[in-house]
Amino acid sequence: MAHSLYYIAVMTQLKTTIADVERRLIIDALESSGWVQARAAKILGTTQRILGYKIKKYGIEVKTNKGGLENEEESDKGN
């Protein structure tokens, strides 16, 4: 029984640590991409859809880039 509680505590802490690291990686990618989600997703090796899901999951406040647009497709419309 004690081993089971210890295991649960360790796994809970591990999940929290992994989530913290993942959240930090997402923020770093967004900052380095100028908050363009399509570019950040490419940096992270994932899709824009999954990135959007994780941004919502972790409660990351998305900043808009200089033109006030949140993704690359919208910024390409002006060109």
Secondary structure, 3 states (H helix, E strand, C coil): CHHHHHHHHHHHHHHHHHHHHHHHHHHHHHHHCCCCHHHHHHHHCCCHHHHHHHHHHCCCCCCCCCCCCCCHHHHHCCC
